[in-house]
Amino acid sequence: MPDPTRPRASLRTAVVWEVLQEALDRRVKATGRDALDVLDTGGGSGNFAVPLARLGHRVTVVDPSPNALFALERRAAEAGVADRVKGVQGDVLGLFDVVERGGHDVVLCHGVLEYVDDPAEGVRNTVAALRSEGVLSLLAAGVGGAVVARALAGHFKEAKQALEDPDGRWGSGDPMPRRFSADQLTALVEGAGLAVAAVHGVRVFADLVPGVLVDTEPGALDALLRLEAAAAELPAFHAVATQLHVLGETPGAAGV
Ligand SMILES: C[S@@+](CC[C@H](N)C(=O)[O-])C[C@H]1O[C@@H](n2cnc3c(N)ncnc32)[C@H](O)[C@@H]1O
């Protein structure tokens, strides 16, 4: 559910929203409940939580940042969904200090694994927060996208370093602590006991295209959105995506 008033933002999130909405629709159908219990780990100021609450779901956001939680509260109130959004200060590595195990239909972990000390434990916790039939939406920075971006900016040494670094970092000035390949993310999801239902590449081209092209050429944004959607499905493009999205399902929910 990208915000139509922020077209550039929709380029960053459209692929994830489409996959997520289909997964939510399947859970709604399978459970017979219109309002699902969603946990958004590292949900920040509610980029996903608030639109999900607007769809009628109950969303708990766990995030260590008091500022993000304050912004979340304000945003939820402005959107008229304060009663369906709960912000809790906490860490995905200490998740069960603040939320119950096994209590959620859908868990989001978007843009968080990059920052946690132990990504495998982070993913195991997100999975343990799911009901026996549930879905994990995992989004994390892709290593190949960073290599291409550094190279196209003329930073060839940094591009090579990101390519060879075990954490996919291009140097000590890199603000991103860790990036992942699609294989690494699917291994984390499967290692935590879920079946991988889908892998998508996110922002394959969006970050490489000059903004002025998209903003001024009539129809360019729509055409780029359609190109992103088509490339997202193809493993060849996963290798160069800025982010990777993995949808995991508990064995009970797989194929439903
Ligand atoms: C890049 S932002 C992503 C926000 C949101 N998930 C989104 O997709 O728009 C990363 C978020 O992860 C949170 N975060 C960082 N370390 C975390 C941890 N160990 N556990 C949970 N959240 C964490 C940050 O406070 C921040 O809100």
Ligand as a Chemical Component Dictionary entry (heavy atoms), coordinates in Angstrom:
data_LIG
# 
_chem_comp.id                   LIG 
_chem_comp.type                 NON-POLYMER 
_chem_comp.pdbx_formal_charge   0 
_chem_comp.three_letter_code    LIG 
# 
loop_
_chem_comp_atom.comp_id 
_chem_comp_atom.atom_id 
_chem_comp_atom.alt_atom_id 
_chem_comp_atom.type_symbol 
_chem_comp_atom.charge 
_chem_comp_atom.model_Cartn_x 
_chem_comp_atom.model_Cartn_y 
_chem_comp_atom.model_Cartn_z 
_chem_comp_atom.pdbx_ordinal 
LIG C1  C1  C 0  16.327 1.246  8.579  1  
LIG S1  S1  S 1  15.225 1.427  9.910  2  
LIG C2  C2  C 0  13.836 0.476  9.293  3  
LIG C3  C3  C 0  12.537 0.926  9.867  4  
LIG C4  C4  C 0  11.303 0.169  9.345  5  
LIG N1  N1  N 0  11.399 -1.259 9.619  6  
LIG C5  C5  C 0  11.096 0.396  7.872  7  
LIG O1  O1  O 0  11.239 -0.549 7.092  8  
LIG O2  O2  O -1 10.787 1.526  7.478  9  
LIG C6  C6  C 0  15.934 0.325  11.112 10 
LIG C7  C7  C 0  15.153 0.264  12.403 11 
LIG O3  O3  O 0  15.663 -0.828 13.180 12 
LIG C8  C8  C 0  15.728 -0.431 14.515 13 
LIG N2  N2  N 0  16.695 -1.310 15.180 14 
LIG C9  C9  C 0  18.051 -1.206 15.207 15 
LIG N3  N3  N 0  18.581 -2.211 15.929 16 
LIG C10 C10 C 0  17.542 -2.980 16.342 17 
LIG C11 C11 C 0  17.432 -4.161 17.137 18 
LIG N4  N4  N 0  18.527 -4.759 17.639 19 
LIG N5  N5  N 0  16.206 -4.673 17.364 20 
LIG C12 C12 C 0  15.096 -4.071 16.858 21 
LIG N6  N6  N 0  15.140 -2.961 16.112 22 
LIG C13 C13 C 0  16.346 -2.409 15.860 23 
LIG C14 C14 C 0  16.107 1.040  14.459 24 
LIG O4  O4  O 0  15.799 1.743  15.652 25 
LIG C15 C15 C 0  15.286 1.516  13.266 26 
LIG O5  O5  O 0  14.022 1.966  13.652 27 
# 
loop_
_chem_comp_bond.comp_id 
_chem_comp_bond.atom_id_1 
_chem_comp_bond.atom_id_2 
_chem_comp_bond.value_order 
_chem_comp_bond.pdbx_ordinal 
LIG C1  S1  SING 1  
LIG S1  C2  SING 2  
LIG S1  C6  SING 3  
LIG C2  C3  SING 4  
LIG C3  C4  SING 5  
LIG C4  N1  SING 6  
LIG C4  C5  SING 7  
LIG C5  O1  DOUB 8  
LIG C5  O2  SING 9  
LIG C6  C7  SING 10 
LIG C7  O3  SING 11 
LIG C7  C15 SING 12 
LIG O3  C8  SING 13 
LIG C8  N2  SING 14 
LIG C8  C14 SING 15 
LIG N2  C9  SING 16 
LIG N2  C13 SING 17 
LIG C9  N3  DOUB 18 
LIG N3  C10 SING 19 
LIG C10 C11 SING 20 
LIG C10 C13 DOUB 21 
LIG C11 N4  SING 22 
LIG C11 N5  DOUB 23 
LIG N5  C12 SING 24 
LIG C12 N6  DOUB 25 
LIG N6  C13 SING 26 
LIG C14 O4  SING 27 
LIG C14 C15 SING 28 
LIG C15 O5  SING 29 
# 
